[in-house]
Amino acid sequence: MATNLVTLIMQFLTPDMVGRIANTLGIGRSDTSTAVDAAVPAILAALTGVAARPGGPQKLANAVTQESGVLDRFAGILGGDNQRSFIDRGSQTLSSILGDRDQSALANAVGKYSGLGSSTSGSLLGALAPVVMGAIAQQQGNRIDSGGIANLLTSQKDSIVAALPSGFGRLLGGTDLLEPFGDAMRRTATAGGDATRAAAAAVARTAADARRSAVPASSTNWLLWAIPALAIAVLLFYLLARPAEQVVQQGVTTAQNITVGGLNLSQQVTDSIGSLRTTLNGITDAASAQAALPRLQQTTVQLDKVSGVLGQLSTSQRTALAGLVNPVMPAINQLIDRVLAIPGVGDIIKPTIDTLKAKLAVLAAA
């Protein structure tokens, strides 16, 4: 079975590497991490579409050949004198493959999802495109050919769709970028729709129970109907318009500067949560779970450093720190549940995940 390309690329894009990209583009690490989570599977999806068009596989083969070995040089390029020309070249390559219209649509979608805007997201895509091409080249080995690339990308459809953030497909409406993923996208949309309908039904049942238990006394009892109806509307809006990944992002971008003994606790917590999210999103099977285990353990170490100085914080600082963690916990728990449900994954990472959840719970209660 071919290596999962999304997992391979996300493993390459470590928190340190994402930090380097953030510094290169002059943006925050958390924003960059969120954008990368969307951009990597989105680029792969767009390339898969190209591979299905006449002449597309050869276009891809030419571009992949140009980026053969780039993964070995990437860290050195970032921060170097040629980083701007490298990003520009990546943007030009992507434009030559996708066309200006689709490239612009891709940048707009990533920009809206991450909050970075289309211009910065365009530069990010220019930096990531060579990484994606380099990963494909790595899988091709010494012989890069158009047919092999087309087959590789086609075999990745399910894993690419699984890696696309919830709701991201809607941001590409009006384009053909996700056309080759019709069946897989419909399956994902159906699953999401079932979850939304189930949640709405649960609220509706609660509201109905409340109405049945109420004893009408006067016309003022219209509130007994209006309040549950409003609750249902709010829940549906939340489920449909605020994907879990965006909730995580909102929580980790409101950090205050809490520094103790030279340790920036705010940055430590936001980096740890960003790393945890990226790592969890990269787990798709037992093999990727095993590869992700060291990063999960490293995140545990980072959170330990924060927990170790909680006693030195003032009440307001502890409250601010809890305010960083609490908003993201529902989305983090959702990601964890999804990953642990993958066959064979729980046996590998559950002990570490349980430790991580306990440490986050301590910080959330701080």
Residue pairs with C-beta under 8 A, 6 or more apart in sequence:
2 139
2 152
2 155
2 156
3 139
4 156
4 159
4 284
4 285
4 288
5 44
5 132
5 135
5 136
5 139
5 152
5 153
5 156
5 159
5 160
6 40
6 41
6 44
6 156
6 159
6 160
6 163
6 282
6 284
7 159
7 282
7 283
7 284
7 288
7 291
8 135
8 138
8 139
9 40
9 44
9 131
9 132
9 135
10 40
10 278
10 281
10 282
11 282
11 288
11 291
11 292
12 71
12 131
12 135
13 21
13 36
13 40
13 131
13 278
14 295
15 29
15 33
15 271
15 274
15 275
15 278
15 295
17 74
17 75
18 29
18 32
18 33
18 36
18 274
18 278
19 29
19 32
20 75
20 78
20 79
21 32
21 36
21 78
21 124
21 127
21 128
22 28
22 29
22 31
22 32
23 78
23 79
24 78
24 79
24 83
24 87
24 127
25 32
25 120
25 123
25 124
25 127
27 116
27 120
28 253
29 270
29 271
29 274
30 249
30 252
30 253
30 255
30 270
30 271
30 274
31 114
31 115
31 116
31 249
31 253
32 124
33 274
33 275
33 277
33 278
34 113
34 114
34 115
34 245
34 248
34 249
34 274
35 110
35 113
35 114
35 116
35 121
35 124
36 124
36 128
36 278
37 165
37 245
37 277
37 278
37 281
38 109
38 110
38 113
38 114
38 164
38 165
38 168
38 245
39 110
39 121
39 124
39 125
39 128
40 128
40 132
40 163
41 160
41 161
41 163
41 164
42 106
42 109
42 110
42 164
42 168
42 172
42 177
43 94
43 106
43 125
43 128
43 129
43 132
44 132
44 153
44 156
44 160
45 160
45 161
45 164
45 177
45 178
45 180
45 181
46 98
46 102
46 106
46 177
47 60
47 97
47 132
47 136
47 153
48 153
48 154
48 156
48 157
48 160
48 180
48 181
49 56
49 176
49 177
49 178
49 179
49 180
50 56
50 59
50 60
50 97
50 98
51 57
51 60
51 149
51 150
51 153
51 154
52 150
52 154
52 180
56 150
57 146
57 147
57 149
57 150
58 146
59 96
59 97
60 97
60 136
60 146
60 149
60 150
60 153
61 144
61 145
61 146
61 149
63 93
63 96
63 97
63 133
64 133
64 136
64 137
64 140
64 144
64 149
65 137
65 144
66 93
66 133
67 93
67 130
67 133
67 134
67 137
68 134
68 137
68 144
69 134
69 137
70 130
70 131
70 133
70 134
70 137
71 131
71 134
71 135
71 138
74 130
74 131
74 134
77 83
77 86
78 127
86 127
86 130
87 123
87 126
87 127
88 126
89 126
89 130
90 125
90 126
90 127
90 128
90 129
90 130
91 103
91 122
91 123
91 125
91 126
91 129
93 129
93 130
93 133
94 103
94 106
94 125
94 126
94 129
95 103
98 106
98 177
101 175
102 175
102 176
102 177
103 122
103 125
104 118
104 122
105 172
105 174
105 175
105 177
106 125
106 172
106 177
107 118
107 119
107 121
107 122
107 125
108 118
108 121
108 171
109 168
109 171
109 172
110 116
110 121
110 124
110 125
111 117
111 118
111 119
111 120
111 121
111 122
112 171
113 165
113 168
113 171
113 246
114 121
114 249
115 249
115 253
116 124
136 149
136 152
136 153
137 144
139 152
140 148
140 149
140 152
157 180
157 181
157 184
158 184
159 284
160 181
161 181
161 184
161 185
161 187
161 188
162 188
162 284
163 281
163 284
164 188
165 243
165 245
165 246
166 192
166 243
166 244
166 245
167 241
167 243
167 246
168 243
169 178
169 185
169 188
169 189
172 178
178 185
195 239
196 236
196 239
196 240
199 235
199 239
200 232
200 235
200 236
200 239
203 228
203 231
203 232
203 235
204 232
206 228
207 228
207 229
207 231
207 232
210 224
210 228
211 224
211 225
211 228
214 221
214 224
216 224
244 330
244 331
244 334
244 335
245 277
245 331
247 327
247 328
247 330
247 331
248 273
248 277
248 328
248 331
248 332
250 327
250 328
251 273
251 324
251 325
251 326
251 327
251 328
251 331
252 269
252 270
252 273
252 274
252 324
252 328
253 270
254 323
254 324
254 327
255 266
255 267
255 269
255 270
255 324
256 266
256 320
256 324
257 264
257 266
258 264
258 265
258 266
258 313
258 317
258 320
258 321
259 265
259 266
260 309
260 312
260 313
261 309
261 312
263 305
263 306
263 309
265 306
265 309
265 313
265 321
266 320
266 321
266 324
268 302
268 303
268 305
268 306
269 303
269 306
269 321
269 324
269 325
269 363
270 324
271 302
272 299
272 302
272 303
272 306
273 324
273 325
273 328
273 332
275 295
275 298
275 299
275 302
276 296
276 299
276 332
276 356
277 332
277 335
279 292
279 295
279 296
279 299
280 292
280 335
280 336
280 339
281 335
282 288
282 292
283 289
283 292
283 339
283 342
283 345
283 349
284 342
285 342
285 343
285 344
285 345
286 342
286 343
286 344
286 345
286 347
286 348
289 339
289 342
289 344
289 345
289 348
289 349
290 348
292 349
293 348
293 349
293 352
296 349
296 352
296 353
296 356
297 352
299 356
300 352
300 355
300 356
300 359
303 356
303 359
303 360
303 363
304 359
306 321
306 363
307 359
307 362
307 363
310 318
310 321
310 362
310 363
310 366
313 321
313 366
318 366
319 366
321 363
321 366
322 363
322 364
322 365
322 366
324 363
325 360
325 363
325 364
325 366
326 364
329 360
329 361
329 364
332 360
333 357
336 353
336 357
339 345
339 349
340 346
340 349
340 350
340 353
